[in-house]
Amino acid sequence: MRIAISMVRNEEDAIESFVRHTLQLVDEIYITDHRSMDGTREILEALRSEGLPIRIFSYQREGHAQAKVMTDMMRRAFAAGADLVFPLDADEFLCAPSVAELVEALQALSSEGVYAMPYYDSRLEAGGEDGVFFFGGTFWRAHEAEPLPKLIIGRQAFEATGLTLAQGNHHALLGGGRALEPLPVQGLFLAHFPWRSEAQAQRKILVGWLSNVAQFTRYTNVAHQWGAPYQALKRGECAPMPEARASQLLHVPAEITAKPPRYSGLLERSSLNPCSLAEEFASELAEERFLQQRRKISLLFPFFGDLESFQLSFQSAISTDYPEKEYIVFSSSQGNIEDLEAYLQEESEELDIALILDDDIDALFDELAHSVTGDFVQWIMPGSSLRPDKLRAMGASLFQQETLDFLLADAATDMTRPDEAALVFQPGELYQTGEGDMILAALEGEGKTLPQGPEAALFRHSTLAARGFIREAFRHGFAKRRFWQAALTGALFGAIHERFSYYAAASDTID
C-alpha cells in the first residue's frame, strides 16, 4: 500500500488538484492543515465528503514544525500498513515522461529502500490566472533538477533504522542527525510549482517569513529565502517572481490526469491580508501570557457505556496543546466499567485521572464537585473531539473577560430564531456577548435548544458550582435541553463564531 503525506498551509488554489492527482498514484493521503486562513480546510473537507481516501489532521501551533509533523504522519502511515510513504508538499506533483515509465518506476520501489526522487521547478504553460491551479495538459519543466531531491520511504527501512524526516523532506535522518544515503529513482520525478500567481506568491512570502520570525526571530538564516522578498513587500513593492529558468515543454500523461477542480473555483478568492497575519500573531502572544498563568482546566468525561466513543474523546483531550489539565471521568452506569477501568489504568501512568462511580446521581455529582479543582471546566461528551488549540485559545479569552460565565464556540446565525431577543450574528462578526435568559426565552418560544453540545463551551468553575454542575441534565439520562436550560439561566456568556469541536472523529490532531 502506498500512502502520501503532506503538511499544508494556505494552498487553496492548488490543494484540490494536488489531492486528486496524487490519489491517481497512491492508495491514501494524510494531510495536516497548519492553521490555514484561506479555503484550504474547506476544500479538503469537501473532497473527503466525496469519499476520497483522505485523512485530515490539524496542527495549531506557530513556527516551523514540518519535520516533526511529517515524521508523526509517516509513523501513522506505516502503523496503518503502508509499504511506501511519499512525503510531498501541496505544490509537488508526481509525474513521469510516460505512463509506462511511471508504472515501471513505481513497481521497482521496494519497502526495504529509501529513495531519492528528483524534483524540478515547473510552470503551467497556460492557466492559473483565475486563482485555480490544475495540473493537466502541458507544463514547462526546468532542464536541471533542484540540488536536493525529495524522498520515498520504505516500511522495512523505517522499521530497521527508526529514521525521521528532516525539514523540507530532503533527508532521512538516523540517530545523531546523520543523513541516510538514499537510492536513486529512475523515471519518476516531481513537478514543483512554487510560483503560480502574484497573489499566491504574496501569500507564500508573508506566511513563510512571519512563521519563521515567530520561531527564530528576524535574526536568522533559517528559511532565509523568504527574508528578501518579505522586505520588498514591506517597501510596498509587488511580490517578486523569479525569472523563468531554461526549460522544456512536457505533457501530463492523460492516463494520470485527474478531473479538474470542482471546489476551488467556488471559493471567494482572497489574497492573504497582512492584517489577518498580524491578528494571528497578536493572539498567539495573548495565549502565551495565559499559558504563563498556569491556570488549571478540569476536563469532565461522562461515561455511558460506549468505550469506543469515550476513547475517541479522551484521546482528543490528550492531544490538546494546553498543559495544565486534570481528567475526571464519572458514571452512574455499571455497563462496561471494567473495560473503562482497564483503559484508564493504562493512561493514568502519565495523566492526572480521577474516576468517580456511584449509582446515586446526587452522591455522584457531590463527589464530582469536590474533585474539580480547575479554574475552568471543559465538558467532553462521548464521540466528540476538540480542536487542539481550544483550551488555550478559549481559556485565554475567558481569563481576560472576568464578567463572563462561559464562552460558547461554533455559534451561528441559526442558533436561535432571528428576533430581537435572540443572539444573532451579523455578517463579519466573530464574537458577541449574550444574556442567557434572553436566549432561553427566544428558544423556548419555539421549543428549541442550542444546537451545540456541552463540549462547545468552556465554563468558569464558579458558574458550574453554582448550578450543582448541572446534575439535573443527567438525572434520567443525559438531555441537552436540560443542560442548556441550567447553563443559560442567569448567565452572561460570550459566543464565538469559530468552530472548536467536532463529532465522531470528524477531525484528527497532530501535536
C-alpha positions in Angstrom: 0.0 0.0 0.0 1.2 3.5 -0.9 0.4 6.5 1.3 1.3 10.1 0.6 1.7 12.6 3.5 1.7 16.4 3.3 1.6 19.4 5.6 -0.2 22.4 4.1 -1.0 26.0 4.8 -3.0 28.4 2.7 -2.9 26.3 -0.5 -6.5 26.9 -1.7 -5.5 27.4 -5.3 -3.7 24.1 -5.7 -4.8 21.8 -2.9 -7.7 20.2 -4.9 -5.6 19.4 -7.9 -2.8 18.1 -5.7 -5.2 15.7 -3.9 -7.0 14.5 -7.0 -3.7 14.0 -8.9 -1.8 12.3 -6.1 -4.7 9.8 -5.4 -4.3 8.6 -9.0 -0.9 7.1 -7.9 -1.3 6.3 -4.2 -3.9 4.5 -2.1 -4.4 7.1 0.6 -3.2 10.5 1.6 -2.7 12.0 5.0 -2.8 15.8 5.2 -2.1 18.1 8.1 -3.6 21.5 7.8 -1.4 24.1 9.6 -3.7 26.9 10.6 -4.8 27.8 7.1 -6.6 31.1 6.9 -8.0 30.7 3.4 -10.3 28.0 2.0 -7.8 25.1 2.2 -9.5 23.3 5.0 -13.0 23.7 3.5 -11.8 22.2 0.2 -10.2 19.2 2.0 -13.4 18.5 3.9 -15.4 18.7 0.6 -13.0 16.2 -1.0 -13.3 13.8 1.9 -17.0 14.1 1.9 -16.9 12.7 -1.7 -15.5 9.5 -0.2 -11.9 10.1 -1.3 -9.4 8.3 0.9 -8.1 11.4 2.8 -7.2 11.7 6.5 -7.2 15.3 7.7 -5.1 16.3 10.7 -4.7 19.7 12.4 -1.6 21.4 13.8 -2.3 24.6 15.6 1.0 25.9 16.8 3.0 28.5 15.1 6.6 28.2 13.8 8.2 25.7 11.5 7.4 22.2 12.8 7.3 20.4 9.4 9.9 17.8 10.3 8.1 16.7 13.5 4.6 16.8 11.9 5.7 14.9 8.8 7.6 12.3 10.9 4.5 11.8 13.0 2.3 11.3 9.9 4.9 8.9 8.4 4.8 6.8 11.6 1.0 6.7 11.5 1.0 5.7 7.9 3.4 2.8 8.5 1.3 1.7 11.5 -1.7 1.7 9.2 0.0 -0.8 6.9 1.8 1.4 4.3 4.6 -0.3 2.4 5.8 3.0 0.9 5.3 6.6 2.2 5.6 9.6 -0.2 6.3 12.9 1.7 5.1 15.7 -0.6 4.3 19.4 -0.5 1.0 20.6 -2.0 2.8 22.2 -4.9 4.6 19.0 -5.9 3.1 16.6 -8.4 4.3 13.1 -9.1 4.9 12.6 -12.8 6.9 10.7 -15.5 7.5 11.2 -19.2 5.1 8.4 -19.9 2.7 6.1 -18.2 4.9 3.1 -19.0 7.9 4.8 -17.3 5.7 5.7 -14.3 4.4 2.2 -13.8 7.9 0.7 -14.1 9.3 3.2 -11.6 6.6 2.5 -9.0 6.9 -1.2 -9.4 10.7 -1.0 -8.9 10.3 0.5 -5.5 10.8 -1.8 -2.5 9.8 -1.4 1.1 13.4 -2.1 2.0 14.7 1.1 0.5 14.8 4.9 0.9 14.7 6.6 -2.4 15.8 10.0 -3.8 13.3 11.4 -6.3 14.4 14.4 -8.4 12.2 17.4 -8.5 12.1 20.3 -11.0 10.8 23.8 -10.8 7.9 24.0 -13.2 5.3 26.4 -14.6 2.0 25.8 -16.3 2.0 26.6 -20.0 -1.3 28.4 -19.5 -3.9 28.9 -16.9 -3.8 29.6 -13.2 -4.6 33.3 -13.6 -8.1 32.9 -12.2 -6.6 31.6 -8.9 -7.3 27.9 -9.6 -4.4 25.6 -10.4 -4.9 22.5 -12.5 -2.2 20.0 -13.2 -3.1 18.8 -16.6 -2.2 19.3 -20.3 1.2 20.8 -20.8 3.8 22.5 -18.5 7.3 23.8 -18.6 9.9 21.9 -16.6 13.4 23.2 -15.8 16.2 21.3 -17.6 18.1 20.8 -14.4 16.7 19.2 -11.2 17.0 21.1 -7.9 20.1 20.3 -5.9 18.3 18.4 -3.1 16.0 15.5 -4.1 12.8 14.5 -2.3 12.3 11.1 -0.6 10.2 8.0 -0.8 10.4 5.9 2.4 10.0 2.1 2.6 8.4 0.5 5.6 11.2 -2.1 6.2 13.8 0.6 6.0 11.9 2.7 8.5 11.5 -0.2 10.9 15.1 -1.2 10.7 16.5 2.3 11.3 13.8 4.4 13.1 14.6 7.2 10.7 13.0 10.6 10.9 12.3 13.2 8.2 14.3 16.4 8.1 12.8 19.8 7.4 11.8 20.0 3.8 11.7 16.2 3.3 15.1 16.3 1.6 16.9 14.0 4.1 16.1 10.9 6.2 17.9 11.2 9.5 19.4 8.5 11.6 20.5 8.8 15.2 22.7 11.7 15.9 21.4 13.6 13.0 23.3 11.6 10.4 21.6 11.5 7.0 20.9 8.2 5.4 22.1 7.8 1.8 19.1 7.2 -0.5 18.8 5.1 -3.6 18.2 6.9 -7.0 14.8 6.6 -8.7 14.6 6.3 -12.5 11.8 7.8 -14.5 9.7 9.2 -11.6 10.0 12.9 -10.8 8.2 15.7 -9.0 7.0 18.7 -10.9 7.3 21.6 -8.4 5.1 24.7 -8.8 6.3 27.1 -6.1 5.1 30.2 -8.0 1.7 30.1 -9.5 0.4 33.7 -9.4 1.4 37.1 -7.9 -1.3 36.7 -5.2 -0.2 33.2 -4.3 3.4 34.4 -4.2 2.5 37.1 -1.8 0.7 34.7 0.5 3.7 32.3 0.4 6.2 35.0 1.3 4.1 36.5 4.1 3.3 33.2 5.8 6.7 31.8 5.2 8.7 34.7 6.7 6.4 35.6 9.6 6.1 31.9 10.7 9.9 31.8 10.6 10.2 35.0 12.7 7.7 33.7 15.2 10.0 30.8 16.0 13.6 32.1 15.4 13.1 36.0 15.5 14.0 38.0 12.4 17.8 37.4 13.0 18.1 34.0 11.5 19.2 32.3 8.3 16.5 29.6 8.6 14.1 29.8 5.7 16.1 32.8 4.5 14.6 32.5 1.1 11.6 34.4 2.4 13.6 37.3 4.0 14.4 39.4 1.0 11.0 39.0 -0.7 9.3 40.0 2.5 11.4 43.1 2.8 10.4 44.0 -0.7 6.7 43.7 0.2 7.3 45.9 3.3 8.6 48.6 0.9 5.3 48.4 -1.0 6.7 46.6 -4.0 5.0 43.8 -5.8 5.7 40.2 -4.8 8.9 39.4 -6.7 8.5 36.5 -9.1 11.7 34.6 -10.1 12.7 34.6 -13.7 11.9 31.5 -15.6 14.8 29.1 -16.0 15.6 27.3 -19.2 13.0 24.6 -19.5 11.3 22.1 -21.7 7.7 21.6 -22.5 6.2 18.3 -21.2 2.8 16.7 -21.2 0.9 15.3 -18.2 0.0 11.8 -19.3 -3.7 11.6 -19.9 -4.0 8.4 -18.0 -3.0 10.1 -14.7 -4.7 13.4 -15.3 -7.3 13.8 -12.6 -10.6 15.6 -13.3 -10.4 19.4 -13.0 -11.1 21.1 -9.6 -14.7 21.3 -8.5 -14.5 23.3 -5.3 -11.6 25.7 -5.7 -13.4 27.9 -8.2 -16.4 28.2 -5.9 -14.5 29.9 -3.2 -14.3 33.7 -3.0 -10.7 34.4 -4.0 -8.8 36.0 -1.2 -5.3 37.4 -1.1 -3.8 36.8 2.3 -4.4 40.0 4.3 -1.4 41.1 6.4 -3.9 42.3 9.0 -5.0 38.7 9.4 -1.5 37.6 9.9 -0.9 40.4 12.5 -4.0 39.3 14.3 -2.9 35.7 14.4 0.5 36.6 15.9 -1.1 39.0 18.4 -3.5 36.3 19.5 -0.5 33.9 19.9 1.1 36.4 22.3 -2.1 36.7 24.4 -2.3 32.9 24.6 1.3 32.6 25.6 0.6 35.1 28.5 -2.3 32.9 29.6 -0.1 29.8 29.5 2.3 31.5 31.9 -0.6 31.9 34.4 -0.7 28.0 34.7 -4.4 28.0 35.4 -5.8 24.5 35.6 -8.6 23.4 33.3 -10.7 20.4 34.5 -11.9 18.1 31.8 -15.2 16.3 32.6 -16.0 13.0 30.8 -19.4 11.4 31.4 -19.3 7.7 30.6 -22.5 6.0 29.3 -21.1 2.5 28.5 -19.7 3.0 24.9 -16.0 2.6 25.4 -15.0 3.3 21.8 -16.7 6.7 21.7 -15.2 7.5 25.1 -11.7 6.6 23.9 -12.1 8.8 20.9 -13.0 11.8 23.0 -10.4 11.0 25.7 -7.6 10.9 23.1 -8.8 14.1 21.6 -8.4 15.8 25.0 -4.9 14.4 25.5 -4.0 15.9 22.1 -5.0 19.4 23.1 -2.0 21.7 23.5 -2.8 23.1 26.9 -0.6 21.6 29.6 -2.4 22.3 32.9 -5.2 19.7 32.8 -6.9 17.3 35.1 -9.1 14.4 33.8 -12.3 13.5 35.7 -14.3 10.5 34.4 -17.7 9.8 36.1 -20.5 7.3 35.5 -23.7 6.2 37.2 -23.9 3.2 34.9 -22.2 -0.2 35.5 -22.1 -1.1 31.8 -18.6 -1.8 30.6 -17.0 -0.3 33.7 -14.3 -3.0 33.9 -13.0 -2.2 30.4 -13.1 1.5 31.3 -11.1 1.0 34.4 -8.5 -1.1 32.5 -8.2 1.6 29.8 -7.8 4.4 32.4 -5.3 2.4 34.3 -3.0 2.4 31.2 -3.5 6.1 30.7 -3.0 7.1 34.4 0.7 6.3 34.3 1.2 9.8 32.7 -2.0 11.7 33.3 -3.9 13.1 36.3 -7.1 11.0 36.1 -9.9 10.6 38.7 -12.7 8.0 38.2 -16.0 8.6 40.1 -18.6 5.8 40.1 -21.9 5.9 42.0 -25.4 4.7 41.2 -26.9 7.6 43.1 -26.9 10.7 40.9 -26.7 13.2 43.8 -23.8 11.4 45.5 -22.1 11.1 42.2 -22.3 14.8 41.5 -21.4 15.8 45.1 -18.1 13.9 44.7 -17.6 15.3 41.2 -18.0 18.9 42.6 -15.5 18.0 45.3 -13.0 16.6 42.8 -12.9 19.5 40.3 -10.0 21.8 41.2 -9.5 23.7 37.9 -10.3 27.4 37.4 -12.1 26.5 34.2 -14.2 23.4 33.2 -14.5 21.7 29.9 -17.2 19.1 29.3 -16.3 16.4 26.7 -19.2 14.2 25.7 -18.6 10.7 24.2 -18.0 10.8 20.5 -16.9 14.5 20.4 -13.4 15.8 19.8 -11.8 19.1 20.5 -9.7 21.2 18.2 -6.1 21.1 19.6 -6.0 24.8 20.5 -9.5 25.0 22.0 -8.4 25.1 25.7 -5.6 27.5 25.0 -7.5 29.9 22.8 -10.8 29.9 24.7 -9.1 29.8 28.1 -7.1 32.9 27.3 -10.3 34.8 26.3 -12.3 33.7 29.3 -9.5 34.5 31.6 -9.4 38.1 30.4 -13.2 38.6 30.4 -14.0 38.2 34.1 -17.7 39.1 33.8 -18.5 36.2 31.6 -19.8 32.9 33.0 -18.7 30.9 29.9 -17.7 31.0 26.3 -19.7 29.2 23.6 -18.0 28.3 20.3 -19.5 27.3 17.0 -22.3 29.9 17.3 -24.2 30.5 14.1 -26.9 32.8 12.9 -29.5 30.0 13.2 -28.7 29.1 16.8 -31.9 30.8 17.7 -34.9 32.2 15.9 -34.0 35.6 14.4 -35.8 38.1 16.6 -34.6 40.9 18.8 -34.4 38.7 21.9 -32.1 36.2 20.2 -28.4 36.2 19.8 -27.9 36.7 16.0 -24.6 37.2 14.3 -24.2 39.9 11.8 -22.0 39.3 8.7 -18.4 39.7 9.5 -18.8 39.4 13.3 -16.6 36.8 15.0 -17.7 37.3 18.6 -20.7 38.7 20.6 -21.9 38.5 24.2 -25.3 37.2 25.0 -27.7 37.1 28.0 -28.7 33.6 28.8 -32.2 34.5 29.9 -32.9 36.3 26.6 -31.6 33.3 24.6 -33.8 30.9 26.6 -36.9 33.0 26.0 -36.2 33.0 22.3 -35.5 29.3 22.2 -38.4 28.1 24.3 -40.9 30.1 22.3 -40.4 27.5 19.5 -39.5 24.5 21.7 -35.8 24.6 20.6 -32.5 24.3 22.3 -29.0 25.3 21.3 -27.6 23.0 18.6 -24.2 22.7 20.2 -23.3 20.1 22.7 -21.7 20.9 26.1 -18.2 20.4 24.6 -18.7 23.6 22.6 -18.4 25.7 25.8 -15.7 26.5 28.3 -17.1 27.3 31.8 -15.8 29.0 34.8 -15.6 26.7 37.8 -17.8 29.0 39.8 -20.5 29.0 37.2 -20.9 25.3 37.3 -20.5 25.0 41.1 -23.4 27.5 41.5 -25.6 25.2 39.3 -24.6 21.9 41.0 -22.6 21.0 38.0 -25.9 20.8 36.1 -26.7 17.4 37.6 -30.4 17.6 36.5 -29.3 17.2 32.9 -28.0 13.7 33.9 -30.7 12.5 36.3 -32.7 10.5 33.8 -30.1 10.0 31.1 -28.4 13.0 29.6 -30.6 15.6 27.9 -29.0 18.5 26.1 -32.1 20.7 26.6 -32.0 20.4 30.4 -28.2 21.1 30.3 -28.6 24.4 28.4 -31.6 25.5 30.4 -29.5 25.3 33.6 -26.3 26.7 32.0 -28.1 29.7 30.4 -30.3 30.7 33.3 -28.9 34.0 34.7 -25.7 33.7 32.7 -23.8 36.2 30.7 -21.7 34.5 28.0 -19.5 35.1 25.0 -20.4 33.5 21.7 -17.6 32.7 19.2 -18.4 32.0 15.5 -15.4 29.8 15.0 -15.7 26.0 15.3 -13.7 24.4 18.1 -15.3 21.0 18.5 -16.3 18.1 16.2 -18.2 14.8 16.3 -17.5 11.2 15.5 -13.8 11.5 14.5 -14.5 14.4 12.1 -11.0 15.7 12.7 -7.7 14.2 13.8 -4.9 16.1 15.5 -1.2 16.2 15.2 0.7 17.8 18.1 
